[in-house]
Amino acid sequence: MNAMEKESGTAPRGVDPADLETALGPGVIVLRQKEEIGAADARALELLGCEDVAGLEARWADLRSRLQGLGLWQNGSRRIFFEDEAGSRRLVFDLRPETGVLLVQDAGLGEALRTDLRQSALIRSLTQITPAVAHDLRAPINAMVFNIEILKETIASGKGQEPGGKERQLRYVNVLREELHRLHREMEIFIAHISPRGDRNEILDVRELLQELCVLLTGPARKQQVQIHVDVPETATLVEGNRYQLRQALLHLSLAILNDLPREGGLELRMEPGKGRVLVRIAGTAAGTEPAPGFDLRFSPDGAQAQLWVARAILAAQGGEAREVSGATHAYEVELMVAENKE
């Protein structure tokens, strides 16, 4: 009996929750000739619901027959999706015939990781902009407090009865209404980017996404002394997609550019409708900036740097595409299909 058999023969069922690398990795089964069990590690036993190698051997004949029926041993290495007998877990079997190794993995792991990466990427992006957004939200609140105090003073002193007094009071009321409207709009846009209430497919106007993004990034851009320019057509351009996720994708791409812009630079949000598609360009207008970062996924002790990877994945799931633009400026292009062309 080799080291793997000794180790797995008494393996407890289940994986230590603290051992994240083991939980994320595949289980390993080593096959002898004629596809018999040679050894299996603890992760493979846990995924297959077996206490030890002997338990796996006892059910192997039936399991092998089902995998053969699904074509696992045909035409070399193949990946097979397999549902266990209880129907509670879908597994992926990946055969490596050159080494006699059969890998077993939870089929739901990939989707779970993608969901977690979307959530962590959103938190990272929101963390970057929240201080500046909060500062901007205080401005209408302060203006309302100031005008309420003045209005209270004019009412208490009876100045409203003087010539022109009522007109002055109405001006204070109008300022309150305007500032309240501003506060409500900015709060609604911020909440829309963090709340999944729009997490469904619908027909939406791309112009609204860009205009909301401009409002959201106004505070962070002002703090960085960067101007935002929005160029959208006068008529609606409709696409079918998930508003909540598209907001995230555009936010991630915009921040990747905004964070690298020099002072007095500019962030351009431009929309160009075309035949059957709409092109959104997110670009820095300052020459000489670094090339746009790629979409690769990076890992570090501080966490996954996944914002751009997530943005591209979201857009691909929506039937769109995100790509880097080469040239003197730092830019991305987003292409989406218009709703009329979707079947």
N, C-alpha and C positions, 0 to 999 in steps of 0.2 A: 504494500500500500504506500503510495507516494505522499508527499507533504500535503497536497491539496486534499486528498481523500481523508487523511487524518484530521485536517482542519475542518472539513465540511461534514464529516461523518457525525459529529456531535454538535453541529451548528445549531444554535437556538433559532426558532422561527421568528422572523422579523429582523429589521435592521435598526441598529442603534440610531435614534433620531439625531444624535450629535454628530454622527459620521455622515456628513453631507455628501462628500465625494463618493462614498459607497452607494448612498441612496440614488445619486444621479447617474452612476455608472451602470453598465449592463451586467447581468449575471453571466457566468461562463460555465459551459458544459463541455468537457473534453470527451470525444467519442472514440471508441476503439473501432476496429474493423467490423463490418456488418452493422454499423450504426448502433453499437451497444454502448452503455454508459461506462466511461472510464473514471470520470471524476466530475464534481460539481462544486462550485463555491457557495458561500452562504447566501449571496444575493440571488443566485439562480434558484436555490431551494425556497427562499422566501417568496419569490415571484410565482413559483409553481405550487406553492402551498404544501411543501413537503418538510417533514421534521429533519430528515437526514437523507443520505445517499440511498440507503436501503429503501426508504419510502419512495424516492424518485424511480428507482429500478422497478419497484412493484407496479407503478403506473406507466412505465415507459412504453410498453408494447402498445397500449391504447393511444398514448400521446404520439408516438412515432407514426402509427397508422393514420391518425388524423392529419399530421403534418405532411405525410406522403400524399394523402388525398388532395391536399392544397398545393402540391407541386414543389415542396421545398427541395427535394433532391433532383429535380429535373433541371437540365441545362446549367449545371454549375451553381455558383452562389446565387441565392435569391433571398429576398426579404419577404416574410409572410406575416400578415396580420391574423391573429388567432384570438378567439374569445374563449375564456375558460368555461368549465362546465357550469359553474354557477351564474355565468353571464355578468359577473360583477367587475371583471377586469379584462381589458384587451391587451394582448401582448404582441410584441414584434420579435420574430425569430430571424436571425441573420446567420446563415451558414457560411463558414469559411472552409471549403472542402480541401484546400491545399494544406491546412494545418489540422483538420479534424476538429475544429472548434465551432461550437454553436453558441451564439450570443443571444441572450434573452433580455428584453427591455419592456418597461411599461409603455404602452402606446400613448397613454395620456400625458407622459412626461414632457414631450416636446411642446404641446399646447399649453401645459401649465407653466413652463418656463417662458414661453412667448408672452403669456398673460402677465406674469410677474415682471418681465422686462418692460412691457408697456407701462405698467404702473410705476415702476421705479424711474423710468425715463421721464414720465410726466412729473413726478415729484421733484426730480432734479431741475427740470426746466422751470417749474413753478417757484422753487426755492430761489432761483436766480432773479426772478422778476418781482416776487412778492414785496420786498422792502420798498421798492420804488412805486409799485402800485398802491401800497398802503399810504405812502406819503402823498400821492395824488388824490386819494380818497379823503384825506384830511382837509384838503383845500376847500371843497364845497361845504364841509361841515363847519369849518372856521368861518367861512363867509356867512353861513346861515346864522350862526351864533351872534356874529357881529351885527347883522341886520335885525335880528330879533331884539337885541338890546336897544338899538336905536329906535325901533318901532315902539317898544315898551315905554321908552322915555318920552316920545312924542305923545303917546296916548295919556300917560300919567300927568304930563305938564299941560295938557289941553291945547297943544300947538296944532292939532288937527283942525281946530276951529278957526285958525288964522287964515288969511288969504293964501291960497296955494297949499295949505296944510294937508288937505285930503289927497292932493296929487302927489305930494312927497310920500305920504304913507302908502299910497298905491304903488309907488316905485319900489319901496322897500318890500312890499308883498310880492311884486313881480320878480325882484331879485331872489327872494326866497323860493319862489316857484321854479325859476330857472336853475338855481343851484340844486334844488331837490331833484329836478329832472336829470341834471348832470350826474348827481350822485347815484341815482337809481340806475341809469344807463351803464355807468362804469361798473357798478356792483354786479348787475345782471350779466355783463360780458365776462367778468372775472369768474363768477359762479358757474357760468356755462362751460368754462374750460376745465373746471374741477368736478362738476356734477355730471353723472352719466344719464341725466334725464333725456338727452338727445341721442342715446346709444341705440339707434335703430336705423334701418335703411329708409330713406325718404328722398323725395325730389327737392333739391335745394339750389339756391342761387349762389354761385361762387363769389359774386361781388360782396355778398353779406359776410362771407368768411374773411375776406381781405379787409373790409372796413372794420369789422370787429377786432381783427388782429392789430390793425393800426391803433385803435383806441387802447387796447391792452398794452401795447409796447410803447405808447407815448411817454409814460413815466420813466421806464428804463432807458429809453433813448435820450430823453431830456437830461437825465442824470449823467449820461455819457457824452452829452453835447453833440448828439447825432440827430439829424433831421430825417423824418420819415415821409416818403412820397408815395401816394397811392394813385394808380392810374387804372381805372376800370371803365368799361363802356357804359353808355347810358341805358342800354337795354339789358334785360336779365339774360344770364347764361346759365341754364339749368343742367345739373348733373344728378345722377342717382348715386347716393352714398350715405355713409354713416357720419352725420354732422359732428358728433363728439370726437370720433377718431380722426376725421380730417382736420379739425381744429388742432389736435395734438400734433399731427404731422407738420402742418404749416408753422406751428409755434417752434418745434424743434429745429426746422431748417432755418427759420428767421433768426433764432438765437445763435446758431452756429456762425452766422454772418455778423450779426450785431456785436457779439462779444469780441470780434477781432477788428472792428472798425476803429480808426483813429478819431480823435476829437475833431469836430467840424466835418466829419464824414456824413454820408447819407445812406439810408436803407430804402431801397426801391421795391415796391410791391406792384407789379404790373401784370395785367391780364390781357391776353390776346385770343379772342375767339377765332376758331377756324372751322373748316368743313368737318363736321363730325367730332370735333374735339376742342378743348380749351387748353391753352398753354398759360401757366402762371410762372412768372419769372421773379425770383427773390434774389436781389443783388445788392452788393455794396457799391456805392457810386464813387468811392475814393480810389484813385489809381494807385498801383504799387502795393496793394494788400496781398497777403499770402494766398495761394490757391485754396479753393474750397476743400475742407477735410473730406476724406472718403467715407464710405458707408460701412466700413468694417467694424466689427464688434471687438472692443478692448476690455480686458479684465485687469483689475488691480486690487490691492487690499482695501481700497476705498470704495470698491463696488464696480459694477459693469458700466462702462461708458457706452451707452446704447441708444442715445437719442436719435442719431442719424440712421442707425440700423433700424430702429423702430419706425422712423418716418418712412423709410423706403418700404418696409414690410407692410405698414398700414396702407400705403398707396397702392402697392401691388395687390393687396386683398380687395381694394376698391376698384380694381380694373384699370388702375393708373400706373404712372411711372415717375420716379424721381431720378434726376441725373445731374452730375456736375457739369458746369460750363467752363471750358477752358478760355483763357484770355487774360486781359490785364486786370479785370475786376473779379472779385470773389462772388460767385453766383451759383444758384441752382435753378433748374427748370422742373416744373411739375406738369405732367400732361394727364388730363382726365377726359374721358369720353362724355360727350353731351348726352342728356337723357333720351333725346329723340332717337338716338342710334342704338340704344340698349334694348335687347329683346327680353 
